[in-house]
């Protein structure tokens, strides 16, 4: 084997200042690990959203998703009929398999910070494609989401936006 050849990913550290950060769909998303650093195995996104924030109801066709809540609390809605509902708070972990419709909202008075892992990698492309570079490492100013841009980026990365999160 030639010297300097690399097989697969190499060890690395992702610091707060060297990771790409985006304001995507009203939340701050910092890409901590991507397809390049993990050889496509997974992506890890640090997600921060304000109280009351909610994702659209959507489905990932190419990856499984794990939320690990660091602070705050979310209510998750899942299933074809949105009939599965549960809450997750600090140190709780939620698994959402591919092809299962789901979404979540931040409940309570605190922002919610969670680590989102998707397996395999690819979701980080959606985060960048649907968002804009964050001006600061905080949640973006309140604004209406650009639904057409969100839907177009979702289609490109194998996600379907099904509509607003069911009540």
C-alpha positions in Angstrom: 0.0 0.0 0.0 1.3 3.5 -0.8 2.2 5.7 2.0 -0.3 8.4 2.8 -3.2 6.3 1.4 -6.4 6.6 3.5 -9.0 3.9 3.8 -12.2 5.4 5.1 -12.6 8.2 7.6 -9.9 9.5 9.7 -10.0 10.7 13.3 -11.2 14.3 13.7 -12.6 16.9 16.1 -15.4 19.2 15.2 -15.2 22.5 17.2 -17.9 25.1 17.4 -15.9 27.5 15.3 -15.0 25.2 12.4 -18.4 23.6 11.7 -20.8 25.0 9.0 -23.8 26.6 10.7 -27.1 27.3 8.9 -30.4 29.0 9.7 -32.8 26.3 8.2 -36.5 26.4 8.5 -36.4 28.8 11.5 -33.8 26.8 13.5 -30.0 26.9 14.0 -28.4 23.8 12.6 -24.6 23.2 13.0 -23.2 20.3 11.0 -20.8 18.5 13.3 -20.1 15.5 11.1 -20.9 15.0 7.4 -20.5 12.4 4.7 -16.9 13.5 4.1 -15.8 13.1 7.7 -17.6 9.8 8.3 -17.1 8.2 4.9 -20.9 8.4 4.4 -21.7 6.4 7.5 -23.8 9.1 9.3 -24.2 12.9 9.7 -24.6 14.7 13.1 -26.3 18.0 13.3 -26.6 20.2 16.5 -30.1 21.6 16.3 -31.4 24.6 18.4 -34.9 25.9 18.1 -37.0 28.4 20.1 -40.1 27.6 22.1 -43.1 26.9 19.9 -40.9 26.0 16.8 -42.1 23.1 14.8 -40.9 21.0 11.9 -43.2 20.2 9.0 -44.6 16.7 8.9 -42.2 14.9 6.7 -40.7 11.5 5.8 -37.1 10.5 5.1 -36.8 7.8 2.5 -33.0 7.3 2.6 -32.0 7.5 6.3 -32.9 6.6 9.9 -33.0 9.5 12.3 -32.1 9.8 16.0 -32.7 12.8 18.2 -30.8 13.1 21.5 -32.3 15.9 23.5 -29.7 18.0 25.4 -32.0 20.7 26.8 -35.6 21.7 26.5 -38.4 19.4 25.5 -40.1 18.2 22.2 -43.3 16.6 21.4 -43.0 14.1 18.5 -45.8 13.1 16.2 -45.2 10.0 14.0 -47.0 7.4 11.9 -49.1 7.4 8.7 -52.1 8.7 10.6 -50.0 10.9 13.0 -51.4 8.6 15.8 -48.1 8.1 17.7 -47.3 11.0 20.1 -44.6 11.2 22.7 -42.5 13.7 24.5 -38.7 13.7 25.0 -36.7 15.9 27.4 -33.1 16.2 28.5 -31.0 13.0 28.0 -33.9 11.3 26.2 -33.2 9.7 22.8 -35.8 9.3 20.0 -35.4 6.8 17.1 -37.4 7.5 13.9 -36.9 4.9 11.2 -36.8 5.8 7.5 -40.2 5.8 5.7 -42.1 6.7 8.9 -43.8 10.1 8.6 -42.9 12.3 11.6 -42.3 15.8 12.9 -41.8 17.5 16.2 -42.5 20.8 18.1 -40.6 22.5 20.9 -42.9 22.6 24.0 -42.5 24.5 27.2 -40.8 27.8 27.8 -37.2 26.9 27.0 -35.4 26.5 23.6 -34.6 22.9 22.7 -31.2 21.8 21.8 -30.7 18.3 20.5 -28.2 16.3 18.5 -29.7 14.8 15.3 -27.9 11.8 13.8 -29.0 10.5 10.4 -27.7 7.2 9.1 -26.4 7.1 6.4 -25.1 10.7 5.8 -26.9 13.0 3.3 -29.3 15.0 5.4 -26.6 17.6 5.9 -27.0 18.5 2.2 -30.7 19.3 2.9 -29.7 21.5 5.9 -27.4 23.5 3.7 -29.7 23.5 0.6 -32.8 24.6 2.5 -31.0 27.1 4.7 -28.7 30.0 4.6 -25.4 30.5 6.5 -26.1 31.5 10.1 -25.0 35.1 10.9 -24.7 34.1 14.6 -24.7 30.9 16.5 -28.2 31.5 17.8 -31.7 30.9 16.5 -32.6 33.1 13.5 -35.0 36.0 13.8 -38.7 34.9 13.4 -39.8 34.7 9.8 -42.2 32.7 7.6 -40.4 29.7 6.1 -39.9 29.6 2.3 -42.0 26.6 1.7 -41.1 26.2 -2.0 -37.4 26.3 -1.2 -37.9 23.8 1.6 -39.9 21.5 -0.6 -37.4 21.7 -3.5 -34.4 21.0 -1.2 -36.3 18.1 0.5 -37.1 16.5 -2.9 -33.4 16.7 -3.9 -32.4 14.9 -0.7 -35.0 12.2 -0.6 -37.5 13.7 1.9 -41.1 14.4 1.4 -42.8 17.4 3.1 -46.3 16.2 3.9 -47.6 19.5 5.3 -47.8 21.2 8.6 -47.3 19.3 11.8 -50.7 17.8 12.8 -52.1 19.3 16.0 
